[in-house]
Amino acid sequence: MVDRLRGVVCLTYSLQMQLGQRLSADPRGQQRRRQWTVTDRVSWFWCGQRLFNDPGYDWRAWLAAHWAALAIPYTPVVPPPAPIPLLGEAA
């Protein structure tokens, strides 16, 4: 029983994290994140939770559009870090 409960918790946590990550990459989701907090310091987990209980916006259409793609791992495009100048070039 405990193992099953632990499995359900892990599954829901992973789902909520994936939804929050996808919401954070979506332009509409970024707009809502700015409305949820002043500093935009909100975790992916928290964003995933807000999809289900956001009083200001109905996310059902967005969830339906992204639901089928949840089985595919999502990797956001992150720009490569800027090269660090060498000491000889800086002088």
C-alpha positions in Angstrom: 0.0 0.0 0.0 2.8 2.4 0.9 4.7 1.6 -2.3 1.6 2.3 -4.4 0.9 5.6 -2.6 4.6 6.6 -3.1 4.3 5.7 -6.8 1.1 7.9 -7.2 2.9 10.8 -5.5 5.9 10.5 -7.7 3.8 10.3 -10.8 1.7 13.4 -9.9 4.8 15.3 -8.9 6.4 14.5 -12.3 3.3 15.5 -14.1 2.9 18.8 -12.3 6.6 19.6 -12.9 6.3 18.9 -16.6 3.1 21.0 -16.9 4.8 23.9 -15.0 7.8 23.7 -17.2 5.7 23.8 -20.4 3.6 26.6 -19.0 6.7 28.7 -18.2 7.9 28.4 -21.8 4.6 29.4 -23.3 4.1 33.1 -24.0 0.6 33.1 -22.4 2.0 31.2 -19.4 4.8 33.8 -19.0 2.2 36.5 -19.0 0.3 34.8 -16.2 3.5 34.2 -14.2 4.1 37.9 -14.2 0.6 38.4 -12.8 1.1 35.8 -10.1 4.3 37.3 -8.6 6.3 40.5 -8.7 9.7 38.9 -8.9 8.8 36.0 -11.3 10.4 33.6 -8.9 7.9 30.8 -9.1 8.8 27.1 -9.3 7.7 24.9 -12.1 5.8 22.8 -9.5 3.9 25.8 -8.3 3.0 26.8 -11.9 1.7 23.3 -12.6 -0.5 23.5 -9.5 -1.9 26.8 -10.6 -3.1 25.3 -13.9 -5.7 23.4 -12.0 -6.8 26.2 -9.6 -6.1 29.5 -11.2 -9.1 31.8 -10.5 -8.2 34.3 -13.2 -7.9 32.1 -16.2 -9.4 28.9 -17.6 -6.5 26.6 -18.7 -8.6 23.7 -20.0 -8.0 24.4 -23.7 -4.3 24.8 -23.1 -4.2 21.6 -21.1 -6.1 19.7 -23.8 -3.6 21.0 -26.5 -0.6 19.9 -24.5 -1.9 16.7 -22.9 -1.0 14.4 -25.8 2.6 15.8 -25.9 3.3 15.0 -22.2 4.7 11.6 -23.1 7.4 13.3 -25.2 10.2 14.7 -23.0 10.4 18.4 -23.1 13.7 20.1 -23.4 13.6 23.9 -23.6 16.0 25.7 -25.8 18.6 27.3 -23.6 21.2 29.6 -25.2 24.8 28.5 -24.7 26.7 30.4 -22.0 28.8 33.3 -23.0 32.5 32.5 -23.3 34.6 33.7 -20.4 37.4 36.0 -21.6 40.9 34.8 -20.9 43.2 36.9 -18.7 45.5 37.7 -21.6 42.6 39.0 -23.7 41.3 41.1 -20.8 44.6 42.9 -20.3 
